Amino acid sequence: MPDTAHIAPAAPGMSVMELIQSAEALKAGGHAAAAVALYETFVAQNPDHPLLYALLFNLGVILTDHRDLNRAREVMERALEVNPDFHSVYINLGRIYEGLGDNAKAVLTWNGLAGRLGQITGSALKHKTMALNQAARVLEGAHQDEPAETALRISLEIDPHQREAMQHFIALRQRQCAWPIVIPFENMTREHLLTGISPLSIDAYTDDPIFQLALSYHYNLKDVGVPVGDIITNHWSAKNNQKDKPIRIGYLSSDLREHAIGHLMYEVLGLHDRSKVEVFAYYCGIPSNDPIHNHYKETSDHFIDITSMDDVTAARRIADDGIQILIDVNGYTRDGRTKLLALRPAPVIVNWLGFPGSLGSPYHHYIIADDWIIPEGDEIYYSEAVTRLPCYQPNNRLRIVAQEVPTRAEVGLPEDAFVFCCFNGTHKITRFTFDRWLEILSRVPNSVLWLLSGAEASHGRLKAYAESKGIDPARIVFADKKANPHHLARYQLADLFLDTTPYGAHTTCSDALWMGVPVLTLSGRTFASRVCGSLVRAAGLPDELICTTAQDYIDRAVAIGRGKGDIKAWREHLLANRLTSTLFDTSKLVTHLEGLYADMWQACLDDRLPQPDLANLDTYFEMGLLHDHEAVEVQTIADYKGFWREKLAKRHAYRPVPFDNRLWKKPE
């Protein structure tokens, strides 16, 4: 903070309003330390002032903003001593405790406030839900899922219209395998709760591509909303780039670090042909100094950290850099900057890799996939124009694998059993998937299922469910989380990777294939359910490992588990072709990417830039809510389009639906 010697102390007789105005002026002028000194002087001169608690609170906020958390804690605690009923202090003090690493005290502070707020007033309800939500956030981050869920449920019973709380409530239940996931409770219907599901959670909830598209559109409308600031309409710097100059591309991501996306894209930026593209990386993630993050700094032509920039400033920076094609490598994932993209910082905006599906936004022009993930005819499920690579996913051929491979006994696996494994997160395990796995175990007696660990409550719930279906819970084995090199090394102990559906293995699939473990997958209709099939094909494994019906998936897993599959040959093929298969030929992928970028830019210059198709998505969203996705699995409905047209016909009978280019077409 700047020196304050030149700032006059609080004058005797200064009013509280004058104090606040003076302090705010000092803060706005960059003199935060002077504002602190002003408050401290006033407080010392007026120890019995009736608004002392409020002044201490203001002082604590300034100290918190400037990360002087120990002094902020002392000031906020004193404010509570002066007035224990000043509710805002509890919220801020809890966050200070969290910042100091004392999460337990933070949660106790917020729960203490929730307990004090018995009176039903608008202010009390607001503060009570805030306290409960803050407690749930920290508990969720600490993987204490059950108390976090309880806090959110109470908060939603008070105010059932909190979209963020609804999103986290559903995500927590998915992570715990608490089936059914979407449940009614006090003041909350199943349909209303489903309106608040996040686009990532819906990927693991149902294989319904039209509903997923509509949900993304709804999320964009409600949670992204109208951008703050003026939309950029004149991309002069981008469009006046000389034709013989490389295309300026920007990768916007919060995950260019130790993260699944960071691992996948590791080689991409460095492999670009600089005669064709100039590479800008715009980082919007948490502060990082790990080797992967530093690698991205070294392999991009320009690395710009925009984390601390507001959306308007960051958008203007991207436009001033003359970015012609901006690739959104986040979509609707944590720390994504969708509101920045809403300002149209580049003439062409692309959805690739970070989010497994359509974004349903009015400003993403293209989505990059491949011919398995989005087969011909399925473009109707995407608002963006579909472009395709030979395989959509890049891979890091320089990944580090630990030399030491544990024994089966060391990780709790039987030596002589057939080991089915799945290292997808527990949030991807649906009741339908787990039922299939249990049937496979029942038909392959000498087998176990090796899963990645989650919360202890989830382990107990899955084991209990298995036991209720007649499967010995000891046959469900959980693998502790490990650093990536050691995690990769232990894949070699597994015989066959069983994929989840509708949200399948993505990075986990390519990890398994890199380590020589064959993967059996069930491809549905949605993007997230078809990525794994794309990777299996690109690795050169036979089509018999890509199933399109649930019964085929079960029967093939059983046959392989009983010795009818050529696992040895598959392993040898994967390891022998690791550097030449389409899946791991990152240089080829980057060359194809550059071809796509050239086509996109030419379309922009020719005024042929595709516009997102958002027709009727509000109606599709409304109708998708009415189906109970956990009672009838959409993936098993043979005539999917007929299923939707029947729903639309009923809706059309009482409220006409405009015809569109997807499913609801005007009769010939």
C-alpha positions as CSV (number, residue, x, y, z in Angstrom):
1,M,0.0,0.0,0.0
2,P,1.2,3.6,-0.6
3,D,2.7,5.8,2.0
4,T,0.1,7.7,4.1
5,A,2.3,10.3,5.8
6,H,0.8,13.1,3.7
7,I,-2.8,12.1,4.5
8,A,-4.4,14.2,7.3
9,P,-5.9,12.1,10.1
10,A,-9.6,12.1,10.8
11,A,-10.6,15.6,11.9
12,P,-12.3,15.9,15.3
13,G,-16.0,16.3,14.7
14,M,-15.9,14.5,11.3
15,S,-19.3,12.8,10.7
16,V,-19.6,9.1,9.7
17,M,-20.9,10.1,6.3
18,E,-17.8,12.4,5.8
19,L,-15.6,9.6,7.0
20,I,-17.1,7.0,4.5
21,Q,-17.0,9.5,1.6
22,S,-13.3,10.4,2.3
23,A,-12.3,6.8,2.7
24,E,-14.0,5.8,-0.6
25,A,-12.3,8.7,-2.4
26,L,-8.9,7.5,-1.1
27,K,-9.6,3.9,-2.2
28,A,-10.7,5.0,-5.6
29,G,-7.5,7.1,-5.9
30,G,-5.3,4.1,-5.1
31,H,-4.6,5.1,-1.5
32,A,-6.1,2.1,0.4
33,A,-3.6,2.4,3.2
34,A,-4.7,6.0,3.8
35,A,-8.3,4.8,3.9
36,V,-7.3,2.2,6.5
37,A,-5.5,4.9,8.6
38,L,-8.5,7.2,8.4
39,Y,-10.8,4.5,9.7
40,E,-8.4,3.4,12.5
41,T,-8.0,7.0,13.6
42,F,-11.7,7.6,13.7
43,V,-12.4,4.3,15.6
44,A,-9.7,5.2,18.1
45,Q,-11.2,8.6,18.7
46,N,-14.8,7.3,18.9
47,P,-14.7,4.0,20.8
48,D,-18.3,4.4,21.9
49,H,-19.8,5.5,18.6
50,P,-23.2,3.9,18.0
51,L,-22.1,2.8,14.5
52,L,-18.8,1.5,15.5
53,Y,-19.6,-2.0,14.4
54,A,-20.4,-0.7,10.8
55,L,-17.2,1.3,10.7
56,L,-15.2,-1.8,11.8
57,F,-16.9,-3.8,9.1
58,N,-15.9,-1.3,6.4
59,L,-12.3,-1.3,7.7
60,G,-12.3,-5.1,7.6
61,V,-13.5,-5.1,4.0
62,I,-10.6,-2.9,2.9
63,L,-8.1,-5.0,4.8
64,T,-9.6,-8.1,3.2
65,D,-9.5,-6.7,-0.3
66,H,-5.8,-6.1,0.2
67,R,-5.2,-9.5,1.7
68,D,-4.2,-8.3,5.2
69,L,-6.3,-11.2,6.5
70,N,-5.0,-11.3,10.1
71,R,-5.8,-7.7,10.7
72,A,-9.1,-8.1,8.9
73,R,-10.0,-11.0,11.2
74,E,-9.2,-9.0,14.3
75,V,-11.3,-6.1,13.1
76,M,-14.3,-8.3,12.1
77,E,-14.2,-10.2,15.4
78,R,-14.3,-6.9,17.2
79,A,-17.3,-5.8,15.1
80,L,-19.1,-9.0,16.2
81,E,-18.3,-8.3,19.8
82,V,-19.8,-4.8,19.5
83,N,-22.9,-6.0,17.6
84,P,-23.5,-9.8,17.4
85,D,-26.7,-9.2,15.3
86,F,-24.8,-7.5,12.4
87,H,-25.3,-10.4,10.0
88,S,-23.0,-9.2,7.1
89,V,-20.0,-9.6,9.4
90,Y,-20.5,-13.4,9.7
91,I,-20.4,-13.8,5.9
92,N,-17.2,-11.8,5.5
93,L,-15.5,-13.2,8.7
94,G,-16.2,-16.8,7.4
95,R,-14.5,-15.9,4.2
96,I,-11.5,-14.5,6.1
97,Y,-11.2,-17.7,8.1
98,E,-11.3,-19.6,4.8
99,G,-8.6,-17.4,3.4
100,L,-6.5,-18.1,6.5
101,G,-6.9,-21.9,5.9
102,D,-9.3,-22.5,8.8
103,N,-12.2,-24.0,6.9
104,A,-13.7,-25.5,10.0
105,K,-14.0,-22.1,11.7
106,A,-15.4,-20.6,8.5
107,V,-18.2,-23.2,8.4
108,L,-18.9,-22.8,12.1
109,T,-19.2,-19.1,11.6
110,W,-21.7,-19.4,8.7
111,N,-23.7,-22.1,10.4
112,G,-23.8,-19.9,13.5
113,L,-25.3,-17.1,11.5
114,A,-27.9,-19.5,10.0
115,G,-28.8,-20.6,13.5
116,R,-29.3,-17.0,14.7
117,L,-31.7,-16.1,11.9
118,G,-35.0,-17.4,13.2
119,Q,-37.0,-14.3,12.4
120,I,-38.7,-14.4,9.0
121,T,-37.7,-11.1,7.2
122,G,-36.4,-10.5,3.7
123,S,-33.0,-9.6,5.2
124,A,-32.9,-12.6,7.5
125,L,-33.7,-15.0,4.7
126,K,-31.1,-13.5,2.4
127,H,-28.4,-13.7,5.0
128,K,-29.4,-17.2,6.0
129,T,-29.2,-18.6,2.5
130,M,-25.9,-16.8,1.9
131,A,-24.5,-18.4,5.1
132,L,-25.7,-21.8,4.1
133,N,-24.4,-21.5,0.6
134,Q,-21.0,-20.3,1.7
135,A,-20.7,-23.2,4.2
136,A,-21.8,-25.7,1.4
137,R,-19.2,-24.2,-1.0
138,V,-16.3,-24.8,1.5
139,L,-17.6,-28.3,2.5
140,E,-17.9,-29.3,-1.2
141,G,-14.4,-28.2,-1.8
142,A,-13.3,-30.3,1.1
143,H,-15.2,-33.3,-0.3
144,Q,-17.6,-33.3,2.6
145,D,-20.4,-34.0,0.3
146,E,-23.2,-35.0,2.6
147,P,-23.1,-32.0,5.0
148,A,-22.7,-29.7,1.9
149,E,-25.8,-31.3,0.3
150,T,-27.7,-30.8,3.5
151,A,-26.8,-27.1,3.7
152,L,-27.9,-26.6,0.1
153,R,-31.1,-28.4,0.6
154,I,-32.1,-26.2,3.5
155,S,-31.1,-23.1,1.5
156,L,-33.2,-24.2,-1.4
157,E,-36.2,-24.9,0.8
158,I,-36.0,-21.3,1.9
159,D,-35.5,-19.9,-1.6
160,P,-36.1,-22.5,-4.4
161,H,-35.0,-20.1,-7.1
162,Q,-31.3,-20.0,-6.5
163,R,-29.8,-21.3,-9.7
164,E,-26.3,-21.7,-8.5
165,A,-27.4,-23.6,-5.4
166,M,-29.5,-25.9,-7.6
167,Q,-26.5,-26.6,-9.8
168,H,-24.3,-27.5,-6.9
169,F,-27.0,-29.6,-5.2
170,I,-27.4,-31.8,-8.3
171,A,-23.7,-32.0,-8.9
172,L,-23.1,-33.1,-5.3
173,R,-25.8,-35.9,-5.6
174,Q,-24.2,-37.1,-8.8
175,R,-20.7,-37.2,-7.2
176,Q,-22.2,-39.2,-4.3
177,C,-24.1,-41.6,-6.7
178,A,-27.2,-40.6,-4.7
179,W,-29.9,-42.1,-7.0
180,P,-32.3,-40.7,-8.0
181,I,-30.3,-37.6,-8.6
182,V,-33.1,-35.1,-9.2
183,I,-35.6,-35.4,-6.4
184,P,-38.5,-33.3,-5.1
185,F,-38.4,-31.9,-1.6
186,E,-40.1,-29.0,0.3
187,N,-40.8,-26.1,-2.1
188,M,-39.0,-27.9,-4.9
189,T,-40.6,-30.0,-7.7
190,R,-38.5,-32.4,-9.8
191,E,-39.1,-30.4,-12.9
192,H,-38.1,-27.1,-11.3
193,L,-34.9,-28.5,-9.8
194,L,-34.0,-29.9,-13.2
195,T,-34.3,-26.3,-14.7
196,G,-31.2,-25.5,-12.6
197,I,-29.0,-28.4,-13.7
198,S,-25.7,-27.3,-15.2
199,P,-24.7,-28.1,-18.8
200,L,-21.9,-30.3,-17.5
201,S,-24.2,-32.2,-15.1
202,I,-26.7,-32.8,-17.8
203,D,-24.0,-34.6,-19.8
204,A,-23.9,-37.2,-17.0
205,Y,-27.6,-37.3,-16.5
206,T,-29.2,-38.2,-19.8
207,D,-28.3,-39.1,-23.4
208,D,-30.8,-36.7,-24.9
209,P,-29.0,-34.3,-27.4
210,I,-31.9,-32.1,-28.1
211,F,-32.6,-31.5,-24.4
212,Q,-28.9,-31.0,-23.8
213,L,-28.8,-28.3,-26.5
214,A,-31.9,-26.6,-25.1
215,L,-30.4,-26.7,-21.6
216,S,-27.2,-25.1,-22.8
217,Y,-29.3,-22.4,-24.5
218,H,-31.3,-21.9,-21.3
219,Y,-28.1,-21.7,-19.2
220,N,-26.6,-19.1,-21.5
221,L,-29.8,-17.1,-21.3
222,K,-30.1,-17.2,-17.5
223,D,-26.6,-17.6,-16.1
224,V,-24.4,-15.9,-18.7
225,G,-27.1,-13.3,-19.6
226,V,-26.6,-9.9,-21.2
227,P,-22.9,-8.8,-21.4
228,V,-21.8,-5.8,-19.4
229,G,-20.2,-3.3,-21.8
230,D,-20.6,-2.6,-25.5
231,I,-20.4,-5.5,-28.0
232,I,-17.4,-5.2,-30.3
233,T,-18.7,-4.8,-33.8
234,N,-15.7,-3.4,-35.7
235,H,-12.8,-5.9,-35.8
236,W,-10.7,-3.6,-37.8
237,S,-7.3,-5.0,-36.6
238,A,-8.3,-8.6,-37.4
239,K,-9.9,-8.0,-40.8
240,N,-7.1,-5.8,-42.0
241,N,-4.4,-8.4,-41.5
242,Q,-2.6,-8.8,-44.8
243,K,-3.5,-12.0,-46.8
244,D,0.0,-13.3,-46.9
245,K,0.4,-13.0,-43.1
246,P,-0.3,-15.9,-40.7
247,I,-3.8,-16.1,-39.3
248,R,-3.9,-14.8,-35.7
249,I,-5.5,-17.4,-33.5
250,G,-6.2,-17.2,-29.8
251,Y,-6.7,-20.0,-27.3
252,L,-8.8,-18.9,-24.4
253,S,-8.5,-21.3,-21.4
254,S,-8.3,-21.5,-17.6
255,D,-6.7,-24.9,-17.9
256,L,-3.3,-24.4,-19.5
257,R,-1.7,-25.9,-16.4
258,E,-1.8,-29.1,-14.4
259,H,-5.2,-30.1,-15.5
260,A,-6.8,-32.7,-17.8
261,I,-7.1,-30.2,-20.6
262,G,-3.6,-28.9,-19.9
263,H,-2.3,-32.5,-20.4
264,L,-4.2,-33.0,-23.6
265,M,-3.2,-29.8,-25.3
266,Y,0.4,-29.9,-24.2
267,E,1.9,-30.3,-27.6
268,V,-0.6,-28.3,-29.7
269,L,0.6,-24.8,-29.4
270,G,4.2,-25.7,-30.1
271,L,3.4,-27.8,-33.1
272,H,1.6,-25.0,-35.0
273,D,3.2,-24.0,-38.3
274,R,4.1,-20.3,-37.7
275,S,4.0,-19.6,-41.5
276,K,0.2,-20.4,-41.2
277,V,-0.8,-19.2,-37.8
278,E,0.4,-16.8,-35.1
279,V,-0.5,-18.3,-31.6
280,F,-1.9,-16.2,-28.8
281,A,-2.7,-17.9,-25.5
282,Y,-5.2,-16.1,-23.2
283,Y,-5.0,-17.6,-19.7
284,C,-7.9,-17.1,-17.3
285,G,-7.3,-19.6,-14.6
286,I,-5.9,-19.8,-11.1
287,P,-2.4,-18.6,-10.4
288,S,0.0,-21.3,-11.5
289,N,3.7,-22.0,-11.8
290,D,3.8,-25.7,-12.5
291,P,5.9,-27.1,-15.4
292,I,2.8,-27.5,-17.7
293,H,1.8,-23.9,-17.3
294,N,5.3,-22.7,-17.9
295,H,5.5,-24.9,-21.0
296,Y,2.5,-23.1,-22.5
297,K,4.2,-19.8,-21.9
298,E,7.2,-21.1,-23.8
299,T,5.4,-22.6,-26.8
300,S,2.9,-19.7,-27.5
301,D,4.0,-16.7,-29.5
302,H,2.2,-14.5,-27.0
303,F,1.0,-15.6,-23.6
304,I,-1.4,-13.1,-21.9
305,D,-2.8,-13.7,-18.4
306,I,-6.2,-12.0,-18.4
307,T,-7.4,-13.5,-15.0
308,S,-7.4,-10.1,-13.3
309,M,-8.9,-8.2,-16.2
310,D,-12.6,-7.6,-16.3
311,D,-14.5,-8.8,-19.3
312,V,-14.6,-5.5,-21.1
313,T,-10.9,-4.9,-20.7
314,A,-10.0,-8.5,-21.7
315,A,-12.3,-8.4,-24.7
316,R,-10.8,-5.1,-25.9
317,R,-7.3,-6.6,-25.4
318,I,-8.1,-9.6,-27.6
319,A,-9.7,-7.3,-30.3
320,D,-6.7,-4.9,-30.2
321,D,-4.4,-7.9,-30.6
322,G,-6.2,-8.5,-33.9
323,I,-7.3,-12.0,-33.1
324,Q,-9.1,-13.4,-36.1
325,I,-10.2,-16.8,-34.7
326,L,-10.7,-17.2,-30.9
327,I,-11.0,-20.8,-29.7
328,D,-13.0,-21.2,-26.5
329,V,-11.3,-24.1,-24.7
330,N,-13.6,-23.8,-21.6
331,G,-17.2,-23.6,-22.6
332,Y,-19.4,-24.0,-19.5
333,T,-16.7,-25.2,-17.2
334,R,-15.1,-23.8,-14.1
335,D,-13.4,-20.4,-14.6
336,G,-14.6,-20.1,-18.2
337,R,-15.1,-16.5,-19.5
338,T,-18.3,-16.9,-21.5
339,K,-19.4,-13.3,-20.6
340,L,-16.2,-12.1,-22.2
341,L,-17.1,-14.0,-25.4
342,A,-20.5,-12.5,-25.4
343,L,-18.7,-9.2,-26.2
344,R,-17.6,-10.7,-29.5
345,P,-13.8,-10.0,-29.1
346,A,-13.0,-11.8,-32.4
347,P,-14.8,-12.1,-35.7
348,V,-14.8,-15.9,-35.5
349,I,-15.4,-17.8,-32.2
350,V,-15.0,-21.6,-32.0
351,N,-16.0,-24.2,-29.4
352,W,-13.4,-26.9,-29.0
353,L,-12.2,-29.5,-26.5
354,G,-13.1,-28.0,-23.1
355,F,-16.8,-28.6,-23.1
356,P,-18.3,-31.9,-24.5
357,G,-21.3,-30.5,-26.5
358,S,-23.0,-27.6,-28.0
359,L,-23.0,-24.3,-26.1
360,G,-26.3,-23.0,-27.4
361,S,-25.0,-19.5,-27.5
362,P,-25.5,-16.7,-30.1
363,Y,-21.8,-16.1,-30.5
364,H,-20.1,-19.5,-31.0
365,H,-19.9,-20.0,-34.8
366,Y,-18.3,-23.4,-35.0
367,I,-17.8,-26.6,-33.0
368,I,-14.9,-28.9,-33.7
369,A,-15.6,-32.7,-33.6
370,D,-15.0,-35.7,-35.8
371,D,-17.2,-38.0,-37.9
372,W,-17.9,-40.5,-35.0
373,I,-18.7,-37.9,-32.3
374,I,-21.0,-36.0,-34.6
375,P,-22.0,-38.3,-37.5
376,E,-23.5,-36.9,-40.6
377,G,-27.2,-36.1,-39.9
378,D,-26.6,-35.2,-36.2
379,E,-25.8,-31.6,-36.9
380,I,-29.3,-30.8,-35.9
381,Y,-28.3,-31.3,-32.3
382,Y,-25.8,-28.4,-32.4
383,S,-26.3,-24.6,-32.6
384,E,-22.8,-24.2,-34.0
385,A,-21.7,-25.2,-37.5
386,V,-20.0,-28.6,-37.3
387,T,-16.4,-29.0,-38.5
388,R,-14.4,-32.2,-38.2
389,L,-10.9,-33.4,-37.5
390,P,-9.7,-37.0,-38.1
391,C,-10.0,-37.4,-34.3
392,Y,-11.3,-34.5,-32.2
393,Q,-8.9,-35.0,-29.2
394,P,-5.3,-34.1,-29.1
395,N,-2.9,-36.0,-26.9
396,N,0.4,-35.5,-25.1
397,R,3.0,-38.0,-26.3
398,L,5.5,-36.6,-23.9
399,R,3.5,-37.6,-20.8
400,I,5.5,-38.9,-17.9
401,V,4.8,-42.4,-16.6
402,A,6.3,-43.7,-13.3
403,Q,8.8,-46.5,-13.7
404,E,7.5,-48.3,-10.7
405,V,4.4,-50.4,-11.3
406,P,2.7,-51.6,-8.1
407,T,1.6,-55.2,-7.7
408,R,-2.0,-56.1,-7.7
409,A,-1.7,-57.1,-4.0
410,E,-0.3,-53.6,-3.2
411,V,-3.5,-51.9,-4.6
412,G,-5.9,-54.4,-3.1
413,L,-6.6,-56.4,-6.3
414,P,-6.7,-60.2,-6.4
415,E,-3.8,-61.8,-8.4
416,D,-5.9,-64.3,-10.4
417,A,-9.1,-62.3,-11.1
418,F,-10.2,-60.6,-14.3
419,V,-10.0,-56.9,-13.5
420,F,-12.6,-54.6,-15.1
421,C,-11.6,-51.0,-14.4
422,C,-13.1,-47.6,-14.8
423,F,-11.2,-44.5,-13.6
424,N,-13.9,-42.0,-14.5
425,G,-15.2,-39.7,-11.8
426,T,-18.0,-41.1,-9.6
427,H,-20.3,-38.3,-11.0
428,K,-20.4,-40.2,-14.3
429,I,-21.7,-43.4,-12.7
430,T,-25.4,-43.5,-13.2
431,R,-27.7,-46.2,-11.8
432,F,-28.2,-47.6,-15.4
433,T,-24.4,-47.9,-15.8
434,F,-23.9,-49.5,-12.4
435,D,-26.7,-52.0,-13.0
436,R,-24.9,-53.1,-16.2
437,W,-21.6,-53.5,-14.4
438,L,-23.2,-55.6,-11.7
439,E,-24.7,-57.9,-14.3
440,I,-21.3,-58.2,-15.9
441,L,-19.8,-59.2,-12.5
442,S,-22.5,-61.7,-11.9
443,R,-21.9,-63.4,-15.2
444,V,-18.0,-63.3,-14.9
445,P,-17.6,-64.9,-11.4
446,N,-13.9,-64.5,-11.0
447,S,-13.8,-60.8,-11.7
448,V,-13.6,-57.5,-9.8
449,L,-14.5,-53.9,-10.6
450,W,-11.7,-51.4,-10.0
451,L,-13.0,-47.8,-9.6
452,L,-11.3,-44.5,-8.9
453,S,-12.0,-43.4,-5.3
454,G,-14.4,-40.7,-4.5
455,A,-16.0,-39.7,-1.1
456,E,-16.3,-42.4,1.5
457,A,-20.0,-42.0,1.5
458,S,-20.1,-42.8,-2.3
459,H,-18.0,-45.9,-1.7
460,G,-20.4,-47.2,0.9
461,R,-23.4,-46.4,-1.2
462,L,-22.1,-48.3,-4.2
463,K,-21.0,-51.3,-2.1
464,A,-24.4,-51.4,-0.4
465,Y,-26.2,-51.2,-3.8
466,A,-24.0,-54.0,-5.1
467,E,-24.8,-56.2,-2.1
468,S,-28.6,-55.5,-2.6
469,K,-28.2,-57.0,-6.1
470,G,-26.5,-60.1,-4.8
471,I,-22.9,-59.0,-5.6
472,D,-20.2,-59.4,-2.9
473,P,-19.2,-55.7,-2.1
474,A,-15.6,-56.9,-1.7
475,R,-15.6,-57.2,-5.5
476,I,-15.8,-53.4,-5.8
477,V,-12.3,-52.1,-5.2
478,F,-11.4,-48.4,-5.0
479,A,-8.1,-46.9,-6.2
480,D,-6.7,-44.0,-4.2
481,K,-6.0,-40.8,-6.2
482,K,-2.4,-40.5,-7.2
483,A,-0.1,-38.1,-9.0
484,N,-0.6,-38.5,-12.7
485,P,2.7,-40.5,-13.5
486,H,1.9,-43.0,-10.8
487,H,-1.8,-43.1,-11.8
488,L,-0.8,-44.0,-15.4
489,A,1.6,-46.7,-14.3
490,R,-1.0,-48.7,-12.4
491,Y,-3.3,-48.9,-15.5
492,Q,-1.2,-51.9,-16.5
493,L,-2.8,-54.0,-13.7
494,A,-6.2,-53.8,-15.4
495,D,-7.5,-56.2,-18.1
496,L,-10.4,-54.2,-19.6
497,F,-11.6,-50.6,-19.1
498,L,-15.4,-50.3,-18.9
499,D,-16.8,-47.0,-20.0
500,T,-19.6,-45.1,-18.4
501,T,-22.6,-43.7,-20.3
502,P,-24.0,-41.1,-21.1
503,Y,-20.8,-39.2,-20.0
504,G,-18.0,-41.4,-21.1
505,A,-14.3,-41.5,-20.7
506,H,-12.4,-38.7,-22.5
507,T,-8.9,-38.1,-21.0
508,T,-9.2,-41.3,-19.0
509,C,-9.9,-43.3,-22.2
510,S,-6.8,-41.9,-24.0
511,D,-4.8,-42.6,-20.8
512,A,-5.9,-46.2,-20.8
513,L,-5.2,-46.7,-24.5
514,W,-1.7,-45.1,-24.1
515,M,-0.9,-47.6,-21.4
516,G,-2.1,-50.5,-23.5
517,V,-5.4,-51.2,-21.8
518,P,-8.3,-51.9,-24.3
519,V,-11.5,-50.0,-23.7
520,L,-15.2,-51.1,-24.1
521,T,-17.6,-48.3,-24.6
522,L,-21.3,-47.7,-25.3
523,S,-21.8,-44.8,-27.7
524,G,-25.1,-43.0,-27.4
525,R,-26.4,-39.9,-29.3
526,T,-24.8,-37.1,-27.3
527,F,-21.3,-35.6,-27.8
528,A,-20.1,-36.7,-24.3
529,S,-21.3,-40.3,-24.9
530,R,-19.5,-40.7,-28.2
531,V,-16.0,-39.3,-27.5
532,C,-14.8,-42.6,-26.1
533,G,-15.9,-44.5,-29.2
534,S,-14.0,-41.9,-31.4
535,L,-10.8,-42.5,-29.4
536,V,-11.1,-46.3,-29.5
537,R,-11.5,-46.1,-33.3
538,A,-8.6,-43.6,-33.7
539,A,-6.4,-46.0,-31.7
540,G,-7.0,-48.7,-34.3
541,L,-8.9,-51.1,-32.0
542,P,-11.7,-53.2,-33.6
543,D,-15.3,-51.9,-33.9
544,E,-16.5,-54.7,-31.7
545,L,-15.3,-52.6,-28.7
546,I,-17.7,-49.9,-29.6
547,C,-21.3,-50.9,-28.7
548,T,-24.4,-49.0,-29.6
549,T,-26.9,-51.0,-27.5
550,A,-26.8,-51.7,-23.8
551,Q,-27.3,-55.4,-24.2
552,D,-24.3,-55.6,-26.7
553,Y,-22.2,-53.8,-24.1
554,I,-23.0,-56.2,-21.4
555,D,-22.7,-59.3,-23.5
556,R,-19.3,-58.3,-25.0
557,A,-17.9,-57.4,-21.6
558,V,-19.0,-60.8,-20.3
559,A,-17.4,-62.6,-23.3
560,I,-14.1,-60.7,-23.0
561,G,-14.1,-61.4,-19.2
562,R,-14.6,-65.1,-19.9
563,G,-11.7,-65.3,-22.3
564,K,-13.5,-64.8,-25.6
565,G,-11.6,-61.5,-26.5
566,D,-8.1,-61.2,-27.8
567,I,-6.8,-58.9,-25.1
568,K,-3.2,-59.8,-25.6
569,A,-3.4,-58.8,-29.3
570,W,-5.2,-55.6,-28.5
571,R,-2.6,-54.7,-25.9
572,E,0.3,-55.4,-28.3
573,H,-1.4,-53.3,-31.0
574,L,-1.9,-50.3,-28.8
575,L,1.7,-50.3,-27.5
576,A,3.2,-51.0,-31.0
577,N,1.2,-48.2,-32.7
578,R,1.3,-45.7,-29.8
579,L,3.2,-43.1,-31.8
580,T,1.6,-43.7,-35.2
581,S,-2.1,-44.2,-34.6
582,T,-4.5,-41.3,-35.5
583,L,-5.3,-40.9,-31.8
584,F,-1.7,-40.0,-30.8
585,D,-0.6,-38.3,-34.1
586,T,-0.8,-34.8,-32.6
587,S,1.2,-33.3,-35.5
588,K,-1.4,-34.5,-38.0
589,L,-4.2,-33.2,-35.8
590,V,-2.6,-29.7,-35.6
591,T,-2.1,-29.7,-39.4
592,H,-5.8,-30.4,-39.9
593,L,-6.7,-27.8,-37.3
594,E,-4.8,-25.2,-39.3
595,G,-6.8,-26.3,-42.4
596,L,-10.1,-25.7,-40.5
597,Y,-8.9,-22.3,-39.3
598,A,-8.0,-21.3,-42.9
599,D,-11.5,-22.4,-44.1
600,M,-13.2,-20.5,-41.2
601,W,-11.3,-17.3,-41.9
602,Q,-12.0,-17.5,-45.6
603,A,-15.7,-18.0,-44.9
604,C,-15.6,-14.8,-42.7
605,L,-13.9,-12.8,-45.4
606,D,-16.5,-14.1,-47.9
607,D,-19.3,-13.1,-45.6
608,R,-20.3,-16.8,-45.2
609,L,-19.8,-17.0,-41.5
610,P,-22.4,-19.4,-40.1
611,Q,-24.9,-18.0,-37.6
612,P,-25.9,-20.1,-34.6
613,D,-29.3,-21.8,-35.0
614,L,-31.3,-21.2,-31.8
615,A,-34.8,-21.8,-33.1
616,N,-37.4,-23.3,-30.8
617,L,-34.9,-24.1,-28.1
618,D,-37.1,-22.7,-25.4
619,T,-39.8,-25.1,-26.4
620,Y,-37.4,-28.1,-26.5
621,F,-36.3,-27.1,-23.0
622,E,-39.8,-27.0,-21.7
623,M,-40.7,-30.4,-23.2
624,G,-37.4,-32.0,-22.1
625,L,-38.2,-31.2,-18.4
626,L,-41.4,-33.3,-18.6
627,H,-39.6,-36.6,-19.2
628,D,-38.3,-38.5,-16.1
629,H,-34.8,-39.3,-17.4
630,E,-34.0,-41.5,-14.4
631,A,-37.1,-43.7,-14.8
632,V,-36.8,-44.3,-18.6
633,E,-33.3,-44.1,-20.1
634,V,-33.5,-42.0,-23.3
635,Q,-30.5,-43.9,-24.7
636,T,-32.6,-47.1,-24.8
637,I,-35.4,-45.5,-26.8
638,A,-35.0,-46.9,-30.3
639,D,-37.0,-44.2,-32.2
640,Y,-35.5,-41.2,-30.6
641,K,-36.7,-38.7,-33.2
642,G,-40.2,-40.3,-33.1
643,F,-40.2,-40.0,-29.3
644,W,-39.5,-36.2,-29.6
645,R,-42.0,-35.6,-32.5
646,E,-44.7,-37.2,-30.5
647,K,-44.0,-34.9,-27.6
648,L,-43.9,-31.9,-29.9
649,A,-47.2,-32.9,-31.6
650,K,-49.0,-33.0,-28.2
651,R,-47.5,-29.6,-27.4
652,H,-48.5,-28.2,-30.8
653,A,-52.1,-29.3,-30.3
654,Y,-52.7,-26.8,-27.5
655,R,-49.9,-24.3,-28.2
656,P,-48.6,-24.2,-31.8
657,V,-44.9,-24.7,-32.2
658,P,-43.2,-22.9,-35.1
659,F,-41.6,-25.3,-37.5
660,D,-37.8,-25.5,-37.5
661,N,-34.9,-27.3,-39.2
662,R,-34.5,-29.9,-36.5
663,L,-37.3,-32.3,-35.6
664,W,-40.4,-30.3,-36.1
665,K,-40.8,-29.9,-39.8
666,K,-43.7,-28.8,-41.8
667,P,-45.3,-31.8,-43.6
668,E,-44.5,-32.1,-47.3
